[in-house]
Amino acid sequence: MADDDVPDMTPMLAQIVKASLAAIATPEAADQLATFSRNYRDALVKRGFSEAEALALVAAHGSGLLRGGR
């Protein structure tokens, strides 16, 4: 459904996606994600979750970070 009064945002969105991918593809971003994941797991275990439950939650939520929470 195209509307001639609305500018085509495709080029800008493509630039945003490329920039986002470049930012998370760095070793520093991977290191930060690893630190977050470890801290999250540790906090879950400290709160009483079993190791298996904590790992399942980290896996589920960690991958959501890369999908923008979806």
N, C-alpha and C positions, 0 to 999 in steps of 0.2 A: 504494500500500500504506500506508494510514493506521494509525497506532497511537495509541490514545486516551491512552496513558501518555506520549507525546512531544508537547511543546507545538508549536504551529504557528509556525514560524520565518519564515514568509513576510513579515509586516510588518517585522521587523527586517532581513531580507535586502534588502527593497525600500529601506529607509532607507540601508543601506550602499551599495547600487548608486547611488542618487541622490547621496549624499555624494561617492562616488568620481568620478562624472561631473562634478559641480560642481567638484571639486578639479582635475581635468585639463582643464577647459574654460577655465581662466584664461589670460590672456596670459603670466603668469609661468611656468606649467607648460609652455606651448608654447616659451617661451624656453629653459627648462631642457632640454627634449627636443631642441631644435635644437643646443644646446651639446653635449649628450651625443653626438648623431649626428655632429656635425663632429669631435669629439675621437676618436670611434670610427673614423671614416673615416681620419683622419690617422694613427692608431696602426696601422691595417691596412696603409696604404700604406708607412709606416715599416718595418713588418715584412716587406715584400716583395710584398704583394698588388698586383696591377695596379689602376688606377683603376676599371675596370669590375667587377673582382672585389670591391673594397672597397665600391663603391656597392650591388652586389647583396646583400652581407652586411648592410650597414646597413639596406637596405630590408627584408630578411627579419627581422632581429632587432629593428629599431625598431618594426615593427608588432606584434611579439610583446609588447613592453612594454605596449602598450595593451590587449592581450588577456590580460594576466596571465601571459604566458609560454607560453600554449597555442598 
